């Protein structure tokens, strides 16, 4: 057979493989302006990205929660984001906004009805029962931090994915347990620098509540014609929620409504008084709030919410004197100092939930802090009071000149990290002038300079930014010399 002559071929356009397509989309991602007809993606409604510029706040709140947990001996618990839907339906209850309108509930690939957790208490209780924690020495004190999901109507401070840090005490019923949880949450806000006040109430036992709800329902029925559309629906579905109404037209009705404290037995009342005595002793500012009932079914006895006190830093002292709680009018939360801002934390006792979810009866209580709300309130408070948020500063900047110096610099910086010295640098700027400008804007005390010559000599130049004096230092001695300089610096 005659060998085929290799015909010079014109370049054929190769079909794009999946791999190539991946390459192309990476290029597109780097320069989106070149692909105007490609779909771009936005974050889902009600969800948000947490960007590096927010990091200082997130670090602050995480560290505050973690160190309180450590001090008050709450062990960390992590539960899955996904749980059986019925866990939340049974605990939070039908007729609540969370269950009726806000759950991200769907069928998974096995046909199981699952739900992105709207809160973590039910999950913690499930874990307490399922892991036999009820069999250990009681109480079990746990804390968590993580995202929750509620298909809520997005607005300022209200997201569909939001973070909570929560503390739960399971297997104990004592006023000190309720007070400790309030103290932990209160201390959290104190530690991050946000003045807050506690709105508190007792909703007693289910029997007491039922008697109260009967009274409340017949009172509201007699006022039906004055009520807003939503309140009329609440009257049929979940009468306690009538007390949450913020509609102006419903306020006069709400103000004269019967109050749950009047329907508590002596025992429940005395329990509540003991919790308040603890708060007095701890000088935690609180307001008795008869309309505070919390939305979820599982609460019993103590319920509370925490609100930021904005505007005046000394407002807190004005709000309550220990032993003299300020009684809120029955208008309740709208009268709170930062009603417009919303609660930054909420919690209460849930003595029947463990049994309701199939466990051996055991009392429990908990609190959840809304991280985004805490950060928003803290920023607003700092802004109003001209408080500058201090960040850890860099004291050393490493400047490099040339490729070889850059390589060596990265090694030296890594070694310095090993000895705990924090160094700022920017390898994407090559001129010494620009690097020194960056160093200046960071306000560092020293700049370490590594050029071609220093690489050869195995030295670096250490420049004192205040005096402008420079010295040549052996690379091997750099760590020791910087440590000494930093010690002197911190003593200044
Ligand atoms: P809850 O148990 O529902 O009262 O939630 C406790 C805390 O979580 C609230 O006081 C808020 O600070 C926060 N929180 C609740 N729902 C949202 C939401 N949709 N977006 C942001 N934070 C929320």
Boltz pocket constraint, residues with backbone or C-beta under 6 A from the ligand:
constraints:
  - pocket:
      binder: B
      contacts: [[A, 119], [A, 150], [A, 152], [A, 157], [A, 158], [A, 159], [A, 160], [A, 161], [A, 162], [A, 163], [A, 164], [A, 306], [A, 343], [A, 344], [A, 345], [A, 346], [A, 347], [A, 368], [A, 369], [A, 370], [A, 371], [A, 372], [A, 373], [A, 374]]
      max_distance: 6.0
